[in-house]
Amino acid sequence: MWSIWLIVAGVCFVIEMMTVGFFVFWFGVGALLTMIISFFFPNNLVLQATIFVISSTLCIFCTKPLVKKLSKSDKKIATNAYSLIGKKGIVIQDINPTYGIGQIKVAGEVWSAKTRDNSTIEKGCEIEIIEIDGVKAVVKPLAVTANLGNK
């Protein structure tokens, strides 16, 4: 009977390697413990099944909080487009909500842009990205510059 428990443990460990969670592993550990018990009580299937269920359950409940604590990550890293939130850039094509146009350049990349309050921002203004909405960056102007050239 020990060979069946060894096969069950192997199957559990293979399944664990294919899954993301740390759950099926404990059934494999329970099967290994049951395999050891089966050497001493080879014909007592009820005892072996009981040992399997109890040991697997204990392993799950005793170690799950520890695994959660060790794998807990409070620090989230923004990736892809969301990593641009908070970055500053420059308007390279007027942002005009009436026509639905506008482009900005941030970190060497060109993005379509719009404003949250449907205001217009002229080319050359410095902006900050406040969120990503679909494929467009939602921006706000950093400073309003006065046109001093035409007095």
C-alpha positions as CSV (number, residue, x, y, z in Angstrom):
1,M,0.0,0.0,0.0
2,W,3.0,2.3,0.5
3,S,3.5,2.6,-3.2
4,I,0.1,4.0,-3.7
5,W,0.8,6.7,-1.1
6,L,4.1,7.5,-2.8
7,I,2.3,7.9,-6.2
8,V,-0.4,10.2,-4.5
9,A,2.4,12.3,-3.0
10,G,4.2,12.5,-6.4
11,V,1.0,13.6,-8.2
12,C,0.3,16.2,-5.5
13,F,3.8,17.6,-5.9
14,V,3.5,17.7,-9.7
15,I,0.1,19.5,-9.4
16,E,1.7,22.0,-7.0
17,M,4.4,22.8,-9.5
18,M,1.7,23.6,-12.1
19,T,-0.4,25.8,-9.8
20,V,0.2,29.2,-8.4
21,G,-1.0,28.7,-4.8
22,F,0.8,26.8,-2.0
23,F,-2.0,24.4,-1.2
24,V,-1.7,21.0,-2.9
25,F,1.8,20.7,-1.5
26,W,0.4,19.8,2.0
27,F,-1.6,16.9,0.6
28,G,1.7,15.6,-0.8
29,V,3.2,15.9,2.6
30,G,0.2,14.2,4.2
31,A,0.6,11.3,1.6
32,L,4.3,11.0,2.5
33,L,3.5,10.7,6.2
34,T,0.8,8.2,5.4
35,M,3.3,6.2,3.4
36,I,5.5,6.0,6.5
37,I,2.5,4.8,8.6
38,S,1.6,2.2,5.9
39,F,5.0,0.4,6.6
40,F,3.8,-0.3,10.2
41,F,0.1,-0.9,9.4
42,P,0.0,-2.2,5.9
43,N,-3.5,-3.6,6.0
44,N,-5.3,-0.9,7.9
45,L,-6.7,1.4,5.2
46,V,-9.0,3.3,7.6
47,L,-6.1,4.3,9.7
48,Q,-4.1,5.3,6.7
49,A,-6.9,7.5,5.3
50,T,-7.4,9.1,8.7
51,I,-3.7,9.9,9.0
52,F,-3.8,11.4,5.5
53,V,-6.8,13.6,6.2
54,I,-5.6,14.7,9.6
55,S,-2.0,15.4,8.6
56,S,-2.9,17.3,5.5
57,T,-5.5,19.4,7.4
58,L,-3.0,20.2,10.2
59,C,-0.3,21.1,7.7
60,I,-2.7,23.4,5.9
61,F,-4.0,25.2,9.0
62,C,-0.7,25.4,10.8
63,T,1.4,26.7,8.0
64,K,-1.1,28.8,5.9
65,P,-0.8,31.9,8.2
66,L,3.0,31.7,8.1
67,V,3.0,31.4,4.3
68,K,0.7,34.4,4.0
69,K,2.8,36.4,6.4
70,L,6.1,35.6,4.6
71,S,4.6,36.1,1.1
72,K,2.8,39.3,2.0
73,S,3.9,42.2,-0.1
74,D,2.6,45.7,0.9
75,K,4.8,47.4,-1.7
76,K,3.1,47.4,-5.1
77,I,5.1,48.3,-8.1
78,A,3.4,50.2,-10.9
79,T,4.1,48.7,-14.2
80,N,3.3,49.4,-17.9
81,A,1.2,52.5,-18.5
82,Y,0.4,53.0,-14.8
83,S,4.1,53.6,-14.0
84,L,3.7,56.9,-15.8
85,I,1.3,58.4,-13.3
86,G,2.9,61.3,-11.5
87,K,5.5,61.8,-14.3
88,K,5.9,65.1,-16.0
89,G,6.0,65.7,-19.7
90,I,5.4,68.3,-22.4
91,V,2.5,68.8,-24.8
92,I,3.5,68.3,-28.4
93,Q,0.1,68.7,-30.0
94,D,-2.6,71.0,-28.5
95,I,-4.9,69.1,-26.2
96,N,-8.4,70.0,-27.4
97,P,-11.4,68.1,-25.9
98,T,-13.7,69.5,-28.6
99,Y,-11.8,67.8,-31.4
100,G,-10.7,64.9,-29.2
101,I,-7.0,65.5,-30.0
102,G,-3.8,66.0,-28.1
103,Q,-0.5,64.4,-27.6
104,I,2.2,64.6,-25.0
105,K,5.7,63.3,-24.7
106,V,6.8,61.6,-21.5
107,A,10.0,59.7,-20.9
108,G,10.7,59.7,-24.7
109,E,7.3,58.2,-25.5
110,V,4.4,59.9,-27.3
111,W,0.9,59.4,-25.7
112,S,-2.5,60.6,-26.7
113,A,-3.8,62.8,-23.9
114,K,-6.9,64.5,-22.5
115,T,-7.7,66.6,-19.5
116,R,-10.1,65.7,-16.6
117,D,-11.9,69.0,-16.7
118,N,-12.1,69.2,-20.5
119,S,-9.9,72.2,-20.6
120,T,-7.5,73.0,-23.5
121,I,-3.7,72.9,-23.0
122,E,-1.5,74.4,-25.7
123,K,1.6,72.9,-27.3
124,G,4.7,73.5,-25.3
125,C,3.1,73.5,-21.9
126,E,4.5,71.3,-19.2
127,I,2.0,68.7,-17.8
128,E,1.8,66.0,-15.2
129,I,0.0,62.7,-15.7
130,I,-2.7,62.1,-13.1
131,E,-4.2,58.9,-14.4
132,I,-4.5,56.6,-17.4
133,D,-7.9,56.2,-19.0
134,G,-7.9,53.5,-21.6
135,V,-5.2,54.4,-24.1
136,K,-5.1,58.1,-23.1
137,A,-3.1,59.8,-20.4
138,V,-5.2,62.2,-18.3
139,V,-3.1,65.2,-17.6
140,K,-3.1,68.6,-15.8
141,P,-1.0,71.6,-16.6
142,L,1.8,72.2,-14.1
143,A,1.9,76.0,-14.5
144,V,0.0,78.5,-16.5
145,T,2.5,80.5,-18.6
146,A,1.6,84.0,-19.7
147,N,2.2,85.0,-23.3
148,L,4.6,87.9,-22.7
149,G,5.8,88.1,-26.3
150,N,2.8,90.1,-27.6
151,K,2.6,93.3,-25.6
